[in-house]
Amino acid sequence: MNNILTAEHKRVAYFFIDPLLHSFEAANRFYFGILGCNTIKKINTYKTGAGPIQAITDAAELIKNDLYDAVFIFGYDPLLSDTRKYGKDTIKKAMEIFQDFSLIQCYDLLARRLCRETDISDDEFRELADNLFNNYLRTFQNKSVAPPNSSRGKVLRDLGTDLFCLTDCANPNIDFAGGLIVANTRTAEQLNIPEDRRLKVLGSGYSIVQGDPTAINRITGTGNDLFPHLKDAFLRAQAESQIDIIREFQNKNLLLDAYTCYPPIPMALLLVTGFVGNINEIREFLKHHEITVTGGMNIARAAWNNPALNGLIEATEQLIQGHWQYGMVHGNGGIGEAQGITILGNFCGYESS
């Protein structure tokens, strides 16, 4: 496809989701070495778990404003191979984004702040975390895949937290590669892609706040205004899509893929978007509704910055198969500072762009 586009002198941009290691040259290695590009006019790289949502938002803008005909969005992170090659200590060091706090300690701080703002106890939080995990596992098993060998509920107190569990790990050792191509209608037709194999980016947005382990409240917000930047990203994406997300979900027209790095993040998504009215409704909601398309990163697995890209790819496949009319994919970056939402829709019946 890349060869066809370049032979036709199409305007192509190349976006890349950075891996954990060697991110400085990773995009060039992928596009020149693996995809076989000869020249690149525009290349962007994205460095957080919200990066795939940022990438598809930026790509949609370039296409909508007729600046480019197609945008490649790919991620390649050989995390398992790199762990074997460089050792676990190198990987662990690369994952420490704050000098005095491990990621797990940051997640614990986030959980405690969310408990405080929603007035739930540690035990209630753990119960909701178990409910979330069971929801992911049910989705994963419905895909006729054997469940992973893991022990739910093993608390990692030796790592400085008593709320983080073994299966909450957001960074599985796995080699991941995947991608999407966003294009205008003329380019899709030249590539002979039938309409029933195309989707439309109906709405996409992201929002970032300044936050760190010493200022968790900037990320979580307050009980009356939780994760305001996540709410902002959702409302902008929904407004652009011109659909009512909650109504379409209730009518079983929309699939949801929440970012499942650690329980406070999917809890926040359900709360601020209005899928539930308050935190006490989450338990019952999870019994009846799947909130991931894959089983989430905890079970379905995608390395480092790629879980939302994995979700976008799987949502695309399921929408093309015709099971739903719309899909909403959530991305989270850092310890919650970056939030993004993308809404996809079946191409047929929408105005071409």
C-alpha positions in Angstrom: 0.0 0.0 0.0 2.8 2.4 0.8 4.4 1.6 -2.6 1.2 2.3 -4.4 0.7 5.6 -2.6 4.2 6.8 -3.2 4.1 5.8 -6.9 0.9 7.8 -7.2 2.6 10.8 -5.6 0.2 10.8 -2.7 0.9 13.1 0.3 1.7 10.6 3.0 2.6 11.4 6.7 4.1 8.7 9.0 3.2 8.6 12.7 4.9 6.3 15.2 4.1 5.2 18.7 7.4 5.2 20.6 8.7 2.0 22.2 10.2 1.9 25.7 13.8 1.6 24.6 15.7 3.3 21.7 12.8 5.7 21.0 15.0 8.3 19.4 15.7 6.3 16.3 12.8 3.8 16.5 10.5 5.6 14.0 13.3 5.9 11.4 14.2 2.3 11.8 10.6 1.2 11.3 9.7 3.3 8.3 13.0 3.1 6.5 14.1 -0.4 7.5 10.8 -2.4 7.9 8.3 -0.5 5.8 10.9 0.3 3.1 10.3 4.0 2.7 12.8 5.9 0.6 11.8 9.5 1.6 9.6 10.9 4.3 8.2 14.4 4.2 6.4 14.4 7.6 7.0 12.2 10.6 5.5 12.5 14.1 6.3 10.4 17.2 4.1 9.9 20.3 5.5 9.1 23.7 2.6 8.1 26.0 -0.2 5.6 26.3 -2.5 8.4 25.0 -0.2 8.7 22.0 -2.3 6.5 19.7 -5.4 8.7 20.3 -3.3 11.8 19.8 -2.0 10.3 16.6 -5.4 9.5 15.2 -6.7 12.9 16.2 -3.8 14.7 14.4 -4.2 12.4 11.4 -7.9 13.2 11.1 -7.1 16.9 11.2 -4.5 16.6 8.4 -7.0 14.6 6.2 -9.9 16.9 7.0 -8.0 20.0 6.0 -6.7 18.4 2.8 -3.0 18.7 3.9 -2.3 14.9 3.4 -4.0 12.1 1.5 -3.0 9.4 4.0 -1.4 9.0 7.4 0.3 5.8 8.6 0.0 5.2 12.4 2.2 2.3 13.5 3.7 1.0 16.8 6.5 -1.5 17.2 7.8 -2.4 20.6 9.8 -5.6 21.0 9.6 -5.4 24.8 10.0 -9.1 25.4 13.0 -9.4 23.1 14.6 -6.3 24.6 14.0 -7.7 28.1 15.9 -10.8 27.2 18.6 -8.8 25.4 19.2 -6.1 27.9 17.9 -7.6 31.2 15.1 -6.7 33.5 17.0 -4.0 35.4 17.4 -2.0 32.2 13.7 -2.3 31.4 12.7 -1.4 35.0 15.0 1.7 35.0 13.5 2.9 31.6 10.0 2.6 33.1 10.7 4.9 36.0 9.4 8.2 34.7 9.7 10.0 38.0 13.0 10.1 40.0 11.6 9.5 43.5 8.5 7.4 42.8 8.0 4.2 41.0 5.0 3.8 38.6 3.4 1.4 41.0 3.7 4.0 43.9 2.2 6.6 41.6 -0.8 4.3 40.8 -1.2 3.8 44.6 -1.3 7.5 45.2 -3.9 7.9 42.4 -6.0 5.2 43.9 -5.9 6.7 47.3 -6.9 10.1 46.0 -9.8 8.6 44.0 -11.0 6.8 47.1 -10.9 10.1 49.0 -12.8 12.0 46.3 -15.4 9.4 45.9 -15.7 8.5 49.6 -15.0 4.8 49.3 -12.7 2.6 51.5 -9.7 0.6 50.5 -11.7 -2.6 50.8 -14.4 -1.1 48.5 -11.7 -0.1 46.0 -10.2 -3.6 46.0 -13.7 -5.1 45.4 -14.2 -2.7 42.4 -10.8 -3.7 41.1 -11.8 -7.3 41.2 -15.0 -6.5 39.5 -13.1 -4.7 36.7 -10.7 -7.6 36.3 -13.6 -10.1 36.1 -15.1 -7.9 33.4 -11.9 -8.0 31.3 -11.5 -11.7 31.8 -15.1 -12.4 30.7 -14.4 -10.5 27.4 -11.2 -12.3 26.9 -12.7 -15.7 27.4 -15.6 -14.9 25.1 -13.0 -14.6 22.4 -12.4 -18.3 22.9 -8.9 -17.7 24.2 -7.5 -19.6 27.2 -7.2 -17.2 30.2 -3.7 -16.3 31.3 -2.0 -18.0 34.3 -2.3 -15.3 36.9 -3.3 -14.9 40.5 -5.9 -12.1 41.0 -5.6 -10.3 44.3 -1.9 -10.8 45.1 -1.0 -7.4 46.6 2.6 -6.2 46.0 3.2 -4.7 49.4 6.9 -5.3 49.1 6.8 -2.6 46.3 5.4 0.1 48.5 1.7 -0.3 47.9 -1.2 -2.3 49.3 -3.7 -1.4 46.6 -1.7 -2.4 43.5 -2.3 -6.1 42.5 -0.3 -8.4 40.3 -2.7 -8.4 37.4 -3.0 -4.6 37.4 0.4 -4.5 35.6 0.2 -2.2 32.6 3.5 -3.2 30.9 3.5 -6.9 29.9 6.6 -8.3 28.4 5.4 -8.9 24.9 6.6 -8.1 21.4 4.0 -5.9 19.8 3.5 -4.6 16.2 0.4 -3.1 14.7 -0.9 -0.1 12.8 -3.7 1.7 11.1 -3.9 3.9 7.9 -6.1 7.0 7.9 -6.9 8.2 4.4 -9.3 10.4 2.4 -12.0 8.8 0.3 -10.2 9.3 -3.0 -7.1 7.5 -1.7 -9.2 4.7 -0.2 -10.8 4.2 -3.6 -7.5 4.2 -5.4 -6.4 1.4 -3.0 -9.5 -0.5 -4.0 -10.7 -0.7 -0.4 -14.5 -1.4 -0.5 -16.8 0.8 1.6 -17.7 -2.0 3.9 -14.0 -2.3 4.9 -13.7 1.4 5.7 -14.5 3.3 8.9 -14.8 7.0 9.6 -13.2 8.9 12.4 -16.3 10.6 13.7 -14.7 12.4 16.5 -11.3 12.4 18.4 -9.8 14.6 21.0 -7.2 14.7 23.8 -6.4 16.9 26.8 -3.3 17.1 29.0 -2.8 18.5 32.5 0.4 19.2 34.4 0.6 16.6 37.1 3.1 14.5 39.1 3.2 12.3 42.2 3.4 15.4 44.4 0.3 17.0 42.8 -2.0 14.0 42.2 -5.0 16.3 42.7 -4.3 18.1 39.5 -4.9 14.8 37.7 -7.9 13.4 39.7 -9.7 16.7 40.2 -12.3 16.8 43.0 -15.4 14.8 43.8 -17.6 17.2 41.9 -15.2 17.4 39.0 -13.2 14.2 38.6 -10.6 14.0 35.9 -11.8 17.2 34.2 -9.3 16.8 31.3 -10.8 13.4 30.5 -14.2 14.8 30.5 -13.1 17.6 28.2 -11.6 15.1 25.7 -14.8 13.1 25.8 -17.1 16.0 25.3 -15.1 17.4 22.4 -15.0 14.0 20.7 -18.7 13.4 21.3 -19.6 16.9 20.0 -17.5 16.3 16.8 -19.1 12.9 16.3 -22.7 14.3 16.5 -23.9 11.2 18.3 -25.0 10.6 21.9 -22.5 8.1 23.2 -24.4 6.9 26.2 -27.6 6.4 24.3 -25.9 4.5 21.5 -24.2 2.3 24.1 -27.4 1.6 25.9 -29.0 0.7 22.5 -26.1 -1.8 21.9 -24.9 0.2 18.9 -21.5 1.1 20.4 -18.6 -0.9 21.6 -16.3 0.5 24.3 -12.6 0.0 24.9 -11.5 1.5 28.2 -7.8 2.0 29.0 -7.2 -0.5 31.8 -3.7 0.2 33.1 -4.9 0.5 36.7 -8.5 0.6 38.2 -8.7 4.4 38.9 -8.4 5.0 35.1 -11.4 2.9 33.9 -13.4 3.9 37.0 -12.8 7.6 36.1 -13.9 7.0 32.5 -17.2 5.4 33.5 -17.8 8.2 36.0 -16.9 11.4 34.0 -18.6 10.2 30.8 -21.9 9.4 32.4 -21.9 5.6 31.8 -22.6 5.4 35.6 -24.1 8.1 37.9 -21.8 7.4 40.8 -19.0 5.1 41.9 -21.5 2.8 43.7 -23.1 2.0 40.3 -19.9 0.6 38.8 -20.3 -2.9 40.3 -23.7 -3.5 38.7 -22.7 -1.9 35.4 -19.8 -4.2 35.0 -22.0 -7.3 35.4 -24.0 -6.4 32.3 -21.6 -4.5 30.0 -18.2 -5.2 28.5 -15.9 -2.2 28.8 -13.1 -3.5 26.6 -13.0 -5.1 23.1 -9.9 -7.2 23.9 -9.9 -8.0 27.6 -7.8 -4.9 28.2 -4.0 -4.6 28.4 -3.9 -6.6 31.7 -5.0 -9.8 29.8 -5.0 -9.1 26.1 -1.6 -7.4 26.4 0.2 -4.7 24.4 3.5 -3.2 25.3 4.2 0.2 26.9 2.6 2.9 24.8 0.6 0.6 22.5 -2.6 -0.6 24.4 -4.8 2.1 22.9 -3.4 1.3 19.4 -4.2 -2.4 20.1 -7.8 -1.3 21.1 -8.2 0.9 18.0 -7.1 -2.0 15.7 -9.5 -4.5 17.4 -12.4 -2.0 17.5 -11.8 -1.4 13.8 -11.9 -5.2 13.0 -15.1 -5.7 15.0 -16.9 -2.6 13.5 -15.9 -3.8 10.0 -17.5 -7.2 10.8 -20.7 -5.3 11.4 -21.4 -6.2 15.0 -21.7 -2.5 16.1 -22.3 0.8 14.4 -19.9 2.9 16.5 -16.8 2.4 18.7 -15.2 4.5 21.4 -11.6 3.9 22.4 -10.0 5.6 25.4 -6.3 6.4 25.8 -4.4 7.3 29.0 -0.8 8.7 29.3 1.7 8.8 32.1 -0.1 8.5 35.5 -3.2 10.0 34.1 -2.0 13.4 32.9 -2.9 12.8 29.2 -6.4 11.6 28.3 -7.9 10.9 24.9 -11.0 9.6 23.2 -11.6 8.5 19.6 -15.1 7.6 18.2 -15.2 5.5 15.1 -18.2 4.7 12.9 -19.2 2.5 10.0 -18.4 4.3 6.8 -21.6 3.5 4.9 -24.3 6.1 5.4 -21.9 8.9 6.3 -20.8 11.8 4.2 -17.4 11.1 2.6 -14.5 13.3 3.4 
